[in-house]
Amino acid sequence: MRSAVVMAGEVRPPELLDEPELILEDGEVYRNPTEVKMSQIVLPCHANHCGELSVGQLLKWMDSTACLSAERHAGCSCITASVDDIHFEHTIGVGQVVNIKAKVNRAFTSSMEVGIVVSCEDLYRNRQWKVCHAFATFVARRTEAGKVQLKQVIPRTQAEQMEYSIAAERRRMRLIHAEIINDLLSSSSAHAVSECMQFEDAVPAERTRVESVELVLPPHANHQVSTFGGQIMAWMENVATISASRLCNAHPTLRSIDMFHFRGPSHIGDRLVLKAIVNNAFKKSMEVGVCAEAYQGGEPLRHINTAFMTFEVLDQDKKPQTLPRIRPEPVDGKRRFQEAIARKKVRLDRKYIISCKQSEVPLSVPWDPSNQMYLSYNNVSALKMLAARNNWVLTSEKNKVSLYTLEENHVLCFKVETHVAIAAEQVFVLLCDLRRRHEWDPHYKECEVINHADEDDTIYRVVTPSVSKGGKVQDFILLASRRRPCDSGDPYWIALRSVTLPAFPPTEGYNRGEVVCAGFSITEEDSCLTKLSYYNQATPGVLPYISTDIAGLSSSFYSAFASCSAFLEENKDSLAAVPSAASGEPHWETV
């Protein structure tokens, strides 16, 4: 096996999807100090019988690279705690080169998020393409001195700032992932199970069951004498592939792995028991559940990990083929069958709302309780990405209120920024309830709460005046997502985006407007000085209200922010109503 692990400071090979280089004051090219690169040429021993790189082998390389990056930042041993969803866009053939880049996006108390990008390189055609990306969470192991307190990551480039900011949102999503799944499972229907039982040609799920045991030897252990997390993932992928093959009687292609957590460690001498079964077969894909348990001697089994993998069977044109139906076994089989349907719904929501580019998300995404957390994630992440852009252009300034614009890919964004002599938390509490915005913003004629989603998210209907005489007024259905700082120095965020609700369709007499990305960033500069920034990605429904300001023909943005400052000053010692999901009524927060 030929390999090269490249650490920061060494010569950089051509890289896929790199941002422009940052030149430091001393003339050196900036390189993230936690960045680690691995390059592997795919040999026949790494491939399956189709001549494609085994995904299990790829997972081992990814985990190894990410672990080295985490340990470079932590300065001590680290272990894999979890890996987010992975979607494999392409397969990799024998003779091609796999390039893996990993770097720490953000560090928390004792855990850190590591971003991983995998690309494939064809040396003979001088081509590169992306294979997948992933986010893994690593935990620094305790030392003799006790629990490790990780140092903070300092983002230097625009891309690093984006990843640093959004890492807090991804962490929030990981912490509530199990809760989301459980809520969806509790509302799932057994109708699909009874339908499937009626098909005589359905394949019994028992036929796809696989059980295999592996003895953990020194070559399977990492430098901490624990079973290498990547090795466990590779063994799990192996039994999952066998299980999927038994359903389709063909070679399946692994397309995605759902987010999973390592529940406990494994060590040299452990017997690792791996079990897999096809939980459900959809028209063009199937879900395989895999469980890894460990034991030594006569001790009881220890749960190490559970993962859910999605496979397809491709024809000669690389198109997914129709799969046989599956007949679940009674009790546990039916439960797994229903859970797979629920997970598919979550999978589609996560891929549709989170994984796609912001430009590919429709202006108004249908809202329902099952996708609420993903819409909230997308809402805040989009605002953080917009705020992290470093190419804003100052258009006008008046009395310390500045208007900036950003035009890229035929999309116009604007930012209004000022400072107020009020504590950041007071500003956040006063601005986060849109029902009070009409007190200072002339563009908010009416505002009502139509759904208290949870303590961080509220849906409002906002009515704005007509921009022309005799024209219709506009209304907006807006999801407002609020976030307090994750760490000291982080801003408060109030993110806004349009959603659709069946109970509130467009009505006669109103033009339904759309907001794709807007909101406030509230940053504490000292105990009594706050930087207040408002962002908006202009849409046809929003642009008429700001176009004269951008063109320099008006300064209404100054008037609105001057009113906002006055509103904050007048109410800084009052109580501000913040909608509460628990009671269905506003609760009062002392400012």
LUMDRENBA-260003 format. One record per residue (C-alpha): x, y, z; residue in one letter. Coordinates in steps of 0.02 Angstrom, whole numbers, plus 50000, padded with zeros to 5 digits. Example, Ala and Ser with C-alpha at 12.3 -4.5 7.8 and 13.67 -1.06 7.14 Angstrom:
residues 2
506154977550390A
506844994750357S
end
This chain:
residues 591
500005000050000M
500725016749949R
500215031450055S
500705048950102A
500085058950250V
500455077550225V
500545088850377M
500435107750381A
501985116350313G
502435103650177E
502245105849989V
500415106449937R
499825095249793P
498425101449678P
496835101749782E
494995100549737L
493795114149793L
495155124849875D
494735143049911E
495935156849855P
497585156549948E
497825168350094L
499535176650092I
500205180850265L
501185196550308E
502835187250294D
502385181750117G
502025163650165E
500445155050105V
499235152050250Y
498915133950295R
497685128850429N
498755122250573P
497565107550602T
497485102350419E
498045084750376V
498055076950203K
498155058850152M
498385052249975S
498145033849932Q
498285025049765I
496935011749751V
497704994549729L
496784978149692P
496914973249876C
495844988549920H
494484984649792A
492974973349777N
492664961149634H
491994975449527C
493664984449533G
492974998249644E
493725004349807L
492864996249955S
491905009250053V
492505000750212G
494305004250162Q
493855022250121L
493035024350292L
494645018050376K
495685030950282W
494445044950320M
494405040750506D
496295039650516S
496545056550431T
495225065050539A
495955057650698C
497685064450655L
496925081750628S
495995081050794A
497565075550888E
498585089050803R
497415101950879H
497155093551048A
498955088651078G
498385072051151C
497535055751101S
495765057251029C
494375044850995I
492965045050867T
491315049350951A
490145051050801S
490055053650614V
488695063750527D
487765057950371D
488915053250227I
488295053350046H
489435044849920F
489285053849753E
490485042949651H
491395026349659T
493295025349645I
494195013149532G
495835003449545V
497295014249490G
496475030549541Q
497085041249685V
496055045549838V
496445062649914N
495775065650090I
495875082350180K
495355084650361A
495405099850476K
494625104850641V
493175116750612N
492815120750793R
493285114850968A
492095114251114F
492535109351293T
493295092151262S
492575087951092S
492895095050919M
492125094150746E
493275088650605V
492775092050425G
493305079050297I
493325081050107V
493685066249993V
494105068349810S
494675056449674C
496095059749552E
496375051549383D
498245053149355L
498165048849172Y
496785060949124R
497295074849245N
495535075649318R
494885077349496Q
493125076049565W
492295076149735K
491775059349809V
491025064349977C
491205075550128H
490875071650310A
490915079150483F
491595068650626A
491605072450811T
493155067650910F
493385068051098V
495055071451181A
495495057451301R
495845061051482R
497655063251530T
498515060451697E
498115078551736A
496255075351713G
494955080651585K
495655090051436V
495085108051404Q
495325110951218L
495995127351152K
494865137151036Q
495035136550847V
495415153650772I
494665154750596P
495735164850475R
494865163350305T
493075166050249Q
492805147350227A
493495143650401E
492385157150477Q
490845149350393M
491265131850454E
491685138250628Y
490025147150643S
488945133150570I
489825119850675A
488825126050824A
487215122550726E
487795105150676R
488225101350858R
486485106650910R
485765095050777M
486785080250839R
486185082651017L
484345081850966I
484505069050825H
483865054350931A
482405064850992E
481905069050813I
481945050750763I
480925045350914N
479605058650883D
479425053150702L
479355034750747L
477955037850872S
476885045150733S
477295032250597S
475945021150525S
475865002250513A
474875003250349H
476395000250239A
476844984350334V
475144976350306S
475224980850121E
476934972750101C
476384956650186M
475114953850045Q
476404952249906F
476844933949875E
478464938249782D
479154948149929A
480834941749994V
480804936450178P
481904948050279A
482644933050370E
483514928150208R
484564944050218T
485134941550397R
487044940850418V
488074937550575E
489964937750579S
491284938150715V
492984946650709E
494414944450832L
495234961250870V
497114959050844L
498534971850864P
498464976950678P
496644982150706H
497074993650851A
497565011750844N
499035019850933H
497945020551091Q
497755001451095V
495885002951061S
495024995450910T
495195007850768F
493515016350737G
493805015550550G
494104996750563Q
492444994250652I
491575004350516M
492424993850381A
491844977550462W
490074984550477M
490074989550293E
490634972050246N
489184962950330V
487954976250269A
488514973350089T
488264954450108I
486524957350178S
486044969050036A
486714956649908S
485584942849976R
484054953349937L
484504958549759C
485644944049707N
486814957149633A
488234968349689H
487504983349782P
488265000749790T
488305009849957L
487565027149934R
487425034150109S
487725030850294I
486605039250422D
487315048750569M
487945036650702F
488765036950873H
490045025450953F
489245019651115R
490795012251195G
492605006951163P
493304990551101S
495044983751136H
496304970851077I
495674953451119G
493844958051099D
492714946950994R
491704959050888L
490004952050837V
489274960550684L
487454958150634K
486564965150480A
484834963650403I
483854972850268V
482554983150363N
481574989150212N
481684989550023A
481025004849936F
480785005749749K
482585010149703K
483515008649868S
483594998150026M
484065001550206E
485194989350296V
485364990150485G
487024984750562V
487454981950744C
489184979550821A
489384971650992E
490944965951086A
491384953551222Y
492874945051303Q
492774927951383G
491114924951468G
490644943251492E
488984949751420P
488944958451252L
489364977051251R
488484988151123H
489804997051018I
488855004650874N
487285003950767T
487225010950591A
485975012150448F
486635011050270M
485715014350107T
486155003849955F
485685004349770E
485944991949630V
486555000449471L
486314994449292D
487594996049151Q
487135014549131D
487415017749317K
485545020149345K
484695012849500P
483704996949467Q
482024992149541T
482254981149694L
481224966249757P
479984969549897R
480414963250069I
479284954150192R
479724958750371P
479714945550507E
478414947450645P
478644959450791V
480454965550778D
480454964450588G
478884974950575K
479604987550696R
481194988950592R
480154990450434F
479175005250503Q
480715013550578E
481575012650408A
480125022350331I
480285035650466A
482165036650441R
481935038650254K
480835053750289K
482195061150402V
483525056750272R
482595065850134L
482295080950246D
484115081950295R
484725079850116K
483425091750042Y
483545105450172I
485295104050244I
486455095950118S
485985105449961C
486705122349917K
485755137449978Q
485365142349797S
484515125549771E
483295127249916V
481595134149860P
481125151149932L
479705143850035S
479945126350104V
478395117550174P
478465117250363W
477865103050473D
478415096950646P
479475082850574S
480615094450475N
480585109050597Q
482325106050666M
483095104650492Y
482245120650433L
482865129350589S
484625123050554Y
484535128950374N
483825145750426N
485215149850549V
486605142050445S
486125152250291A
486205168350392L
487885163550467K
488585159850294M
487975176550229L
488725185750378A
490405177050356A
490655183950180R
492155195550172N
491795204750009N
490445216950066W
490555234049982V
490135249950080L
488775258949981T
488315273250097S
488515279050275E
487565291650381K
487735295450566N
488685279250601K
487385268450510V
488215259450364S
487425251050213L
488415237350126Y
487995227349970T
488605210849899L
488195205249722E
488685187849668E
487975175349543N
486555187449500H
486025188149684V
486015204649778L
486235204949967C
486325219750083F
486905222950261K
486485237450376V
487625239750526E
487725251250676T
488205251550860H
487055253951009V
487525257851189A
486485243651259I
486975226151319A
486915212851183A
485695201551277E
484475216051300Q
484555219651113V
484255201251074F
482735199651187V
481945215551119L
482205211150935L
481835192550936C
479935194850948D
479375201550780L
477705207250852R
478615222750918R
479525226850757R
478145238250695H
478625250050837E
480195254950741W
480115247350566D
478895255950444P
478965240350332H
478065230050466Y
476235235150461K
475545220050555E
476315204650635C
475485189750719E
476115173250789V
475335158650697I
476375144350770N
477505142350922H
478625128450855A
479765127551008D
480735138851125E
481935143950985D
480775144750835D
479165154250799T
478165156450638I
477415173550604Y
476285181250474R
476935198450430V
475985211450328V
476975225250242T
476285240850154P
476155242249966S
477675249449879V
476595258749752S
474995268649764K
473475257849737G
474495241849740G
474155226749848K
474945225050018V
476145210550042Q
476135196850171D
477505184850222F
477485168450320I
479145169050413L
480055156550521L
481065165850653A
482475155550730S
483395162350881R
485105157150946R
486065162751100R
487975162151096P
488755144851100C
490395151851171D
490965168451238S
491295180151093G
489945172150983D
488525183350924P
486675181550958Y
485715176950800W
483925180150742I
483675171650573A
482155173850459L
481575164050307R
479945160450218S
478995144250245V
477315137950185T
475905131950296L
474325123550225P
473265133350349A
473925149950281F
473875149550091P
474045165449987P
472425175549999T
471535187749886E
472005205649919G
473805201349967Y
475365197849867N
476285183549951R
478095189049971G
479605177950000E
481155179750110V
482545167450072V
483805173350202C
483745187950323A
484035192150505G
485095200150640F
486825196950709S
487045204650882I
488835205250944T
489395211151116E
490915222351102E
490915226751286D
489645226451427S
488725241951363C
489145242351177L
488375230851048T
488665229350861K
486985226850774L
486995220050596S
485485216450486Y
485655205350331Y
484485201750187N
484665191750027Q
483555202349917A
482085193849829T
480805201849713P
479665204149863G
480995212949966V
481995222749838L
480725236949810P
480885242149992Y
482765244549983I
483155248349799S
483165267349819T
484375265849966D
485555254749867I
485465266849720A
485895281349836G
484235290149806L
483615288049984S
484215285250162S
482695276650234S
483855263050301F
484595276350416Y
482875281850475S
482365263850513A
483945260150611F
483855276750702A
482085271650754S
482745254650804C
484085262450914S
482775273750995A
481635258651023F
483035248951106L
483515263651216E
481715266751271E
481415248451315N
483095242851382K
482455241951560D
480765234051519S
480155216251506L
480135208951331A
478915195651277A
479705180351198V
478525167151125P
478575150851221S
478235133951143A
477905125651310A
476395135851361S
475815141851192G
475855159551262E
477235172451275P
478315171351429H
479185186251505W
481045187851520E
481875200251634T
483075211451541V
end
